[in-house]
């Protein structure tokens, strides 16, 4: 027989599960009523911090009798869990063993909690493993869960290091690809300059009996004629392009993504148009 009072339950809960060693758990509904004594708190406002607005009703049954005894002991459930080969089934049997040894009278509860933590560690559900190891330690600090908790922390630290390594490797790969793209872009620009200068050479034309040789020079200058400033601006333009590639790959890293992206595009456009007006081409990037 179990008798509950108002202090025994969480105010937000409408049901409780009554558990006792050797019996099957029973889910019961709590009967509650309004607590009229809170009206006195109008005279003493500080009591509102302590009094309950609802209390367990005396008229409704809040005495629970566990009559159905378990036919399987905590030891049997524990043995069934150890012999099972499925993780989900193991956890269910360990939970049953915990219910039948709720007060850890036989030492089964702490060991079962520890085993559940070990299962979740193998499943890489480290947050659940952490919770169960801590529960086991509270029930019995000598059950071995402390050592498992230390190992779990080492596993988590190792996982964090691996994740950081992969992240760094990914960023390095993107940087290398960006550098390769910049190099290819410069090669393309150089080839375009050579092609333009070759096609823009001298042309000959005959008119009547007189032959006149007219040489037209392209408005576009050769790379060597554009000077060091053109080379510097070309590299800046290429660097801007690499930055835009990185921004599009990881937009979440930039708090002002849209405005920053637009600003870089504007700077690229200014550089390209400045040198076009001087007869020195910078190939337009698709990201501009």
C-alpha positions as CSV (number, residue, x, y, z in Angstrom):
1,X,0.0,0.0,0.0
2,X,1.3,3.4,-1.0
3,X,-0.1,6.8,0.2
4,X,0.9,10.0,-1.7
5,X,0.7,13.6,-0.4
6,X,1.0,16.8,-2.4
7,X,4.8,17.0,-1.9
8,X,5.3,13.6,-3.5
9,X,4.6,14.6,-7.1
10,X,5.5,17.3,-9.7
11,X,2.6,19.8,-10.1
12,X,2.7,19.5,-13.9
13,X,2.1,15.7,-13.9
14,X,-1.3,14.1,-14.0
15,X,0.0,10.5,-13.7
16,X,2.6,8.7,-11.7
17,X,4.1,5.3,-12.1
18,X,4.1,3.3,-8.9
19,X,7.1,1.0,-8.7
20,X,8.1,-1.4,-5.9
21,X,10.6,-4.4,-5.9
22,X,8.9,-7.7,-6.6
23,X,5.7,-6.1,-8.2
24,X,4.7,-5.1,-11.7
25,X,4.8,-1.3,-12.1
26,X,1.3,0.5,-12.3
27,X,0.5,3.8,-13.9
28,X,-2.1,5.7,-11.9
29,X,-4.0,8.9,-12.3
30,X,-3.7,11.5,-9.6
31,X,-6.9,13.0,-8.1
32,X,-6.5,16.7,-7.4
33,X,-8.6,19.6,-6.0
34,X,-8.2,23.3,-5.6
35,X,-6.5,24.4,-2.4
36,X,-8.7,27.1,-0.8
37,X,-6.0,28.0,1.8
38,X,-4.2,30.0,-0.9
39,X,-6.8,32.8,-0.3
40,X,-5.1,33.5,3.0
41,X,-2.0,34.3,1.0
42,X,-3.6,37.6,0.0
43,X,-2.8,38.7,3.5
44,X,0.6,37.1,3.4
45,X,1.9,37.4,-0.2
46,X,5.2,35.6,0.5
47,X,3.3,32.4,1.1
48,X,2.4,32.2,-2.7
49,X,6.0,31.0,-3.1
50,X,5.4,27.9,-1.0
51,X,1.7,27.0,-1.2
52,X,0.3,24.7,-3.9
53,X,-2.8,25.9,-5.8
54,X,-3.9,22.3,-6.2
55,X,-3.4,19.5,-3.8
56,X,-4.1,15.8,-3.9
57,X,-7.8,15.2,-3.3
58,X,-8.7,13.3,-0.1
59,X,-12.1,12.3,-1.7
60,X,-10.4,10.6,-4.6
61,X,-8.4,7.5,-4.2
62,X,-4.7,8.3,-3.9
63,X,-3.8,5.1,-2.0
64,X,-2.3,2.6,-4.5
65,X,-2.1,-1.0,-3.8
66,X,0.3,-3.1,-5.9
67,X,-1.4,-6.5,-6.0
68,X,0.1,-8.0,-9.1
69,X,3.4,-9.6,-8.1
70,X,6.0,-10.1,-10.8
71,X,6.5,-13.6,-12.0
72,X,10.0,-12.9,-13.1
73,X,12.7,-11.7,-10.6
74,X,15.2,-9.0,-11.2
75,X,17.9,-11.6,-11.4
76,X,16.1,-13.4,-14.2
77,X,15.6,-10.2,-16.2
78,X,19.2,-9.3,-15.7
79,X,20.3,-12.7,-17.0
80,X,18.0,-12.4,-20.0
81,X,19.5,-9.1,-20.8
82,X,23.0,-10.5,-20.7
83,X,22.1,-13.4,-22.9
84,X,20.2,-11.3,-25.5
85,X,22.0,-10.4,-28.7
86,X,19.9,-7.4,-29.7
87,X,20.7,-4.0,-28.1
88,X,17.1,-2.9,-28.0
89,X,16.1,-6.1,-26.3
90,X,19.0,-5.9,-23.9
91,X,17.9,-2.4,-22.8
92,X,14.3,-3.5,-22.3
93,X,15.3,-6.4,-20.1
94,X,17.7,-4.3,-18.1
95,X,14.8,-1.8,-17.5
96,X,12.6,-4.6,-16.3
97,X,15.4,-5.7,-13.9
98,X,15.6,-2.1,-12.6
99,X,11.9,-2.0,-12.0
100,X,12.1,-5.3,-9.9
101,X,15.0,-4.0,-7.9
102,X,14.0,-0.3,-7.7
103,X,15.8,0.3,-4.4
104,X,18.9,-1.6,-5.4
105,X,18.3,-4.1,-2.6
106,X,19.9,-6.8,-4.6
107,X,22.5,-4.6,-6.4
108,X,20.9,-5.2,-9.7
109,X,19.7,-1.7,-10.4
110,X,23.1,0.0,-10.4
111,X,24.6,-2.7,-12.6
112,X,21.7,-2.6,-15.0
113,X,22.0,1.2,-15.3
114,X,25.8,0.8,-15.9
115,X,25.2,-1.8,-18.6
116,X,22.6,0.4,-20.4
117,X,25.2,3.2,-20.4
118,X,27.7,0.8,-22.0
119,X,25.2,-0.2,-24.7
120,X,24.6,3.4,-25.6
121,X,28.4,4.0,-25.7
122,X,28.7,1.3,-28.3
123,X,25.8,2.8,-30.2
124,X,27.7,6.2,-30.1
125,X,24.7,7.8,-28.3
126,X,27.1,9.4,-25.9
127,X,24.5,11.8,-24.3
128,X,22.3,8.9,-23.2
129,X,25.4,6.9,-22.1
130,X,26.4,9.9,-19.9
131,X,22.9,10.1,-18.3
132,X,22.9,6.3,-17.4
133,X,26.4,6.3,-16.1
134,X,25.5,9.1,-13.8
135,X,22.4,7.4,-12.6
136,X,24.4,4.3,-11.8
137,X,26.9,6.3,-9.8
138,X,24.1,7.9,-7.7
139,X,22.7,4.4,-6.9
140,X,26.1,2.8,-6.2
141,X,29.4,4.6,-6.8
142,X,31.3,1.3,-6.6
143,X,29.4,-0.3,-9.5
144,X,32.1,0.5,-12.1
145,X,30.2,3.3,-13.8
146,X,32.9,5.9,-12.8
147,X,35.5,4.2,-14.9
148,X,33.1,3.9,-17.8
149,X,32.3,7.6,-17.5
150,X,36.0,8.5,-17.7
151,X,36.3,6.3,-20.8
152,X,33.2,7.9,-22.3
153,X,34.8,11.4,-21.9
154,X,37.9,10.2,-23.6
155,X,35.8,8.9,-26.5
156,X,33.9,12.2,-26.8
157,X,37.2,14.1,-26.8
158,X,38.6,11.9,-29.5
159,X,35.4,12.3,-31.6
160,X,35.7,16.1,-31.2
161,X,39.4,15.9,-32.4
162,X,38.4,13.8,-35.4
163,X,35.6,16.2,-36.3
164,X,38.0,19.2,-36.0
165,X,40.5,17.4,-38.2
166,X,37.9,16.7,-40.9
167,X,36.8,20.3,-40.8
168,X,40.3,21.6,-41.1
169,X,41.0,19.2,-44.0
170,X,37.9,20.3,-45.8
171,X,38.8,24.0,-45.4
172,X,42.4,23.2,-46.7
173,X,40.9,21.4,-49.7
174,X,38.7,24.4,-50.5
175,X,41.7,26.7,-50.2
176,X,43.8,24.5,-52.5
177,X,41.0,24.4,-55.1
178,X,40.6,28.1,-54.8
179,X,44.4,28.6,-55.5
180,X,44.2,26.2,-58.5
181,X,41.2,28.1,-59.8
182,X,43.1,31.4,-59.4
183,X,46.1,30.0,-61.3
184,X,43.9,28.7,-64.1
185,X,42.2,32.1,-64.3
186,X,45.5,33.9,-64.7
187,X,46.6,31.4,-67.4
188,X,43.3,32.0,-69.2
189,X,43.8,35.7,-69.0
190,X,47.3,35.4,-70.4
191,X,46.1,33.2,-73.3
192,X,43.3,35.6,-74.1
193,X,45.8,38.5,-74.2
194,X,48.1,36.5,-76.6
195,X,45.1,35.6,-78.8
196,X,43.9,39.2,-79.0
197,X,47.3,40.6,-79.8
198,X,47.8,38.0,-82.6
199,X,44.5,38.6,-84.3
200,X,44.9,42.3,-84.0
201,X,48.2,42.5,-86.0
202,X,48.8,44.1,-89.4
203,X,46.4,43.6,-92.3
204,X,47.1,44.2,-96.0
205,X,44.6,45.4,-98.6
206,X,45.0,46.2,-102.4
207,X,43.0,49.0,-104.0
208,X,43.1,49.3,-107.9
209,X,46.6,49.5,-109.4
210,X,48.1,50.9,-106.2
211,X,48.9,48.7,-103.2
212,X,48.8,50.2,-99.8
213,X,49.8,48.3,-96.7
214,X,47.8,49.3,-93.6
215,X,48.8,48.1,-90.2
216,X,46.2,48.3,-87.4
217,X,47.2,47.8,-83.9
218,X,44.7,46.4,-81.4
219,X,43.5,48.7,-78.7
220,X,44.3,45.9,-76.2
221,X,47.8,45.9,-74.9
222,X,50.0,42.9,-74.2
223,X,50.3,41.7,-70.6
224,X,53.9,43.0,-70.4
225,X,52.8,46.5,-71.5
226,X,50.2,46.8,-68.8
227,X,52.8,47.1,-66.0
228,X,53.1,45.9,-62.4
229,X,49.9,47.6,-61.3
230,X,47.8,45.5,-63.7
231,X,49.5,42.3,-62.4
232,X,48.7,43.4,-58.8
233,X,45.1,44.2,-59.6
234,X,44.7,40.9,-61.5
235,X,45.8,39.0,-58.4
236,X,43.5,41.1,-56.2
237,X,40.6,40.3,-58.6
238,X,41.5,36.6,-58.5
239,X,41.6,36.7,-54.7
240,X,38.2,38.3,-54.6
241,X,36.9,35.5,-56.8
242,X,38.3,32.8,-54.4
243,X,36.7,34.6,-51.4
244,X,33.3,34.6,-53.2
245,X,33.7,30.8,-53.8
246,X,34.4,30.3,-50.1
247,X,31.5,32.5,-49.1
248,X,29.1,30.6,-51.3
249,X,30.4,27.3,-49.8
250,X,30.0,28.4,-46.2
251,X,27.5,31.2,-46.1
252,X,26.7,30.5,-42.4
253,X,30.1,31.8,-41.4
254,X,29.3,35.4,-42.6
255,X,26.9,37.4,-40.5
256,X,26.5,40.0,-43.3
257,X,26.6,37.6,-46.2
258,X,24.5,39.4,-48.7
259,X,26.0,42.9,-48.2
260,X,29.6,41.6,-48.1
261,X,29.1,39.4,-51.2
262,X,27.7,42.4,-53.1
263,X,30.5,44.7,-52.0
264,X,33.2,42.3,-53.2
265,X,31.4,41.9,-56.6
266,X,31.4,45.7,-56.9
267,X,35.1,45.9,-56.2
268,X,35.8,43.3,-58.8
269,X,33.7,45.2,-61.4
270,X,35.6,48.4,-60.7
271,X,39.0,46.7,-61.1
272,X,38.0,45.1,-64.4
273,X,36.4,48.2,-65.9
274,X,39.3,50.4,-64.9
275,X,41.8,48.2,-66.8
276,X,39.5,47.7,-69.8
277,X,39.4,51.5,-70.2
278,X,43.2,51.4,-70.4
279,X,43.3,48.6,-72.9
280,X,44.4,45.9,-70.5
281,X,41.9,43.1,-70.2
282,X,41.0,41.2,-67.1
283,X,38.6,38.3,-67.9
284,X,35.3,38.7,-66.2
285,X,34.6,36.1,-63.5
286,X,31.3,34.2,-63.5
287,X,31.0,35.2,-59.8
288,X,31.2,38.9,-60.6
